[in-house]
């Protein structure tokens, strides 16, 4: 998918193209050979059709120019000490890769072209050295242009992702956008998408941070709770160009595009994506705030991919996040994009079919099995517990309670409300089915509830005290 190059990168490349290089002097100094200079001049500052014809008629020679061959060093190796020449060659090579697709494929066939460029990603001879950035652009153009999934590409990809991650975590929005767009160029197949997910602490997590900022969500537990309540209040700047947290609309769109590309692996990553990043709730909130049709379309399409591939686990979470209600509201809006309307209808139908056959008990099961609890209606509903407490204990031979135990074992530093809700549920179970207290104690729930009485969070302390009260109420009964 082709995107316009970020302004900062385009400006940098343009400035380098205009720099005069004393080529003849460089040849005399041994910075490059006469043969290499002849090839450079044949394609530099000429029309695209001439450039294309020249390279396609000499693919072997131009491959050797940039990565060496037959015992000869490449121009980048010879010019290693001349930063101006290296920069110029990197910009020229990227221009050639983007205009002559055959060159990417020819370079990929040389075995391991990436080894000639990867060392330049760590190039740090002067402050603000543009060589790593220019190199990453070449690597991305080369790999994406050849759709390379070879062993050499697989070896280079983690290093490229790590460098791009340093851009997406930069405070400069321009560099962030470059990193995100280069991610997008690389996510062309299952292999690079799988590696992207494998490195998600570097790749996905910073993108989620950008999306949370756009949705007006901080990093604390209160912010996570407000995400689920739908009460976030992102501050907008005085112009249409940015959303909450100062996130520009173009950057937002590009991040959403990357996540959409990743969502084609939804069957493999969907559950973990939601568990680790509260994905469904985050995307529901972003959909609620979406400022443009193009962002709305990506949000809907991504949700459709994720939910279709993970219906047994994530549809219940979508209901908890109040996605069906939001979709009904969106249905009343007049969208021009036919693909958007189609995805909206398909998503509505998917959720309608689910809710037709599911009870409140099913929703509770889905929430617990998701691995994270929220103050959804069942938790405070006394009728729900009267009718379902015994079913919860007996469900799949105690599987649901064991899942609750797993949830309570975690510290939940990012959202202490999860522990408060779990204590509430344990207390309800003890009060409704007191004869099962021994079963719950054997699972360690009573001990964990007592531990949580020492939590700093006031709500956790209160709910743990209430839960312990259920045991104390029957302390003189026979277990």
Protein Blocks (a to p, Z undefined) as FASTA:
>chain_A
ZZdddfklmmmmmmmmmpccdfklmmmnopacfklmmmmmmmgopafklmmmmmmmmmml
mmmmmnopehiacfklmmmmmmklmmmmmmmmmmmmmmmmmlmmmmmmnopamlmmmmmm
mgcfbghiaklmmmmmmmmmmmmmnopabfklmmmmmmmmmmmmmmmmpmblklmmmmmm
mmmmmmmbfklmmmmmmmmmmmmmmmmmmmmmmnopafbfklmmmmmnopaccdddfbfk
bcehhiafklmmmmmmmmmmmmmmmmmmmmmmmmmnommmmmmmmmmmombfklmmmmmm
mmmmmmmmmmmlmmmmmmmnommmmmmmmmmpccfblklmmmmmmmmmmmmmmmmmpcfk
lmmmmmmmnopacddfklmmmklmmmmmmmmmmggghlmmmmmmmmmmpgolmlmklmmm
mmmmmmmmmmmmmmlmmmmmmnommmmmmmmmmpmblklmmmmmmmmmmmmmmmmbcZZ
